[in-house]
Amino acid sequence: MKFKFFLFSIIVFALSISMSLHSAPYGMAGCGLGSVIIKENKMIPQIIAVFLNVTGIQTSGITTGTSNCTTSGVVNKDKEQEVFVHLNFESLEREMAAGKGEKLDTLASLFGCSSSTEFNKMTKANYKILFKESDVDPPSHLLSHLRVEVQSNTNLKNTCKL
């Protein structure tokens, strides 16, 4: 009983905060499946919308903007790159050392590179710059240095769209 009250309190608090910040085409519960199904912006329907938003796999709908989740139509590329690097940091470290790999190819795609070959070569050649043990936030360091290296590499600057 205490847990249910605690959960309900958290939901009400979150909804009250989001209500004060609300200026989007969806209700207090935010974007997601709930915003597509529930249009009424009152407390009980929006609590139901919260539960709909957190159920099921909605990543593609949220990323492409089909679930009312948009930033100018598509999720910001910088944020997409940041999330990808943070979630796949260890795999990227291994693949960049080797100069090849599925996650590395995906990252090249997120950088808008038409071909991953040159991007992969650059990461292998600059491995020691991209990965420093002294970094406080290694994924953020990696991402910022990747952006610098892509911009300073003539081939990548022309074939990648940051």
C-alpha positions as CSV (number, residue, x, y, z in Angstrom):
1,M,0.0,0.0,0.0
2,K,2.8,2.4,0.9
3,F,4.6,1.6,-2.4
4,K,1.4,2.4,-4.4
5,F,1.0,5.7,-2.6
6,F,4.7,6.5,-3.2
7,L,4.4,5.6,-6.9
8,F,1.2,7.7,-7.3
9,S,2.9,10.6,-5.5
10,I,5.8,10.5,-7.9
11,I,3.5,10.4,-10.9
12,V,1.4,13.3,-9.7
13,F,4.6,15.3,-8.9
14,A,6.1,14.6,-12.4
15,L,2.8,15.5,-14.0
16,S,2.5,18.8,-12.1
17,I,6.1,19.8,-13.1
18,S,5.5,18.8,-16.7
19,M,2.2,20.7,-16.7
20,S,4.0,23.9,-15.8
21,L,6.5,23.4,-18.6
22,H,4.0,22.2,-21.1
23,S,3.9,23.9,-24.5
24,A,3.9,20.9,-26.9
25,P,1.1,19.3,-28.8
26,Y,0.7,16.5,-26.2
27,G,-0.6,16.4,-22.6
28,M,1.1,16.6,-19.2
29,A,2.3,13.0,-19.5
30,G,4.6,13.9,-22.3
31,C,5.1,12.4,-25.8
32,G,4.9,8.7,-26.6
33,L,2.2,6.2,-27.2
34,G,0.0,7.7,-24.4
35,S,-0.1,11.0,-26.2
36,V,-1.3,9.4,-29.4
37,I,-4.1,7.5,-27.7
38,I,-5.1,9.9,-25.0
39,K,-5.9,13.4,-26.0
40,E,-7.7,14.7,-22.9
41,N,-5.3,16.8,-20.8
42,K,-6.8,16.1,-17.4
43,M,-5.2,14.3,-14.4
44,I,-6.7,10.8,-14.6
45,P,-6.4,10.4,-18.4
46,Q,-2.8,11.7,-18.3
47,I,-1.9,9.2,-15.5
48,I,-3.1,6.5,-17.9
49,A,-1.1,8.1,-20.7
50,V,2.1,7.9,-18.5
51,F,1.6,4.1,-18.1
52,L,1.1,3.8,-21.9
53,N,4.2,5.8,-22.5
54,V,6.4,3.5,-20.4
55,T,5.0,0.2,-21.8
56,G,6.1,-1.5,-25.0
57,I,8.9,-0.6,-27.3
58,Q,8.5,2.9,-28.6
59,T,12.1,3.9,-29.6
60,S,11.4,4.1,-33.4
61,G,8.2,6.2,-32.9
62,I,9.9,8.5,-30.5
63,T,13.1,8.8,-32.7
64,T,11.2,9.5,-35.9
65,G,8.6,11.8,-34.3
66,T,5.6,9.6,-35.0
67,S,4.7,9.6,-31.2
68,N,4.5,13.3,-30.9
69,C,8.1,13.4,-29.8
70,T,9.9,15.9,-32.0
71,T,12.6,18.4,-32.1
72,S,12.0,20.0,-35.5
73,G,10.7,16.6,-36.9
74,V,13.6,14.4,-35.9
75,V,15.5,13.9,-32.7
76,N,18.6,16.1,-32.6
77,K,21.5,14.3,-34.2
78,D,24.0,15.5,-31.5
79,K,21.8,13.9,-28.8
80,E,21.4,10.7,-30.8
81,Q,25.2,10.5,-31.2
82,E,25.7,11.2,-27.5
83,V,23.3,8.5,-26.4
84,F,24.8,6.0,-28.8
85,V,28.4,6.6,-27.7
86,H,27.4,6.4,-24.0
87,L,25.5,3.2,-24.4
88,N,28.1,1.5,-26.7
89,F,31.3,3.0,-25.3
90,E,33.1,-0.3,-24.5
91,S,32.2,-1.9,-27.8
92,L,33.3,1.3,-29.7
93,E,36.6,1.2,-27.9
94,R,37.4,-2.3,-29.1
95,E,36.1,-1.7,-32.6
96,M,38.0,1.6,-33.0
97,A,41.2,-0.2,-31.9
98,A,40.6,-2.8,-34.7
99,G,39.3,-0.2,-37.2
100,K,36.1,-2.1,-38.0
101,G,32.9,-3.3,-36.4
102,E,29.1,-3.1,-36.5
103,K,28.8,-0.4,-33.8
104,L,31.6,1.6,-35.4
105,D,29.8,1.5,-38.8
106,T,26.6,2.6,-37.0
107,L,28.4,5.5,-35.4
108,A,29.8,6.5,-38.9
109,S,26.2,6.5,-40.1
110,L,25.2,8.7,-37.2
111,F,27.9,11.1,-38.2
112,G,26.3,11.2,-41.7
113,C,29.2,9.5,-43.4
114,S,28.4,8.1,-46.8
115,S,31.0,5.4,-46.3
116,S,32.2,4.0,-43.0
117,T,35.6,2.9,-44.4
118,E,37.4,6.3,-44.1
119,F,35.7,7.0,-40.7
120,N,36.9,3.6,-39.3
121,K,40.5,4.2,-40.6
122,M,40.5,7.6,-38.8
123,T,39.3,6.2,-35.5
124,K,42.0,3.5,-35.6
125,A,44.8,6.0,-36.5
126,N,43.7,8.4,-33.7
127,Y,42.9,5.7,-31.1
128,K,45.3,7.1,-28.5
129,I,43.8,10.6,-28.8
130,L,40.3,9.4,-28.7
131,F,40.8,7.2,-25.6
132,K,42.7,8.6,-22.7
133,E,42.6,7.0,-19.2
134,S,42.8,10.3,-17.5
135,D,39.4,11.5,-18.9
136,V,36.7,12.3,-16.3
137,D,33.9,11.5,-18.8
138,P,35.4,9.2,-21.4
139,P,32.3,8.9,-23.7
140,S,31.9,12.7,-23.9
141,H,35.6,13.1,-24.5
142,L,35.4,10.5,-27.3
143,L,32.5,12.2,-29.0
144,S,34.0,15.7,-28.8
145,H,37.3,14.5,-30.3
146,L,35.5,12.5,-33.0
147,R,33.8,15.7,-34.1
148,V,37.1,17.6,-34.2
149,E,38.8,14.8,-36.1
150,V,36.0,14.5,-38.7
151,Q,36.1,18.3,-39.2
152,S,39.9,18.4,-39.6
153,N,40.0,15.4,-42.0
154,T,39.6,16.6,-45.6
155,N,38.0,13.3,-46.8
156,L,35.6,13.0,-43.9
157,K,34.7,16.7,-43.9
158,N,33.4,16.2,-47.4
159,T,31.7,12.8,-46.9
160,C,30.2,13.2,-43.5
161,K,27.4,15.6,-42.5
162,L,27.8,16.6,-38.9
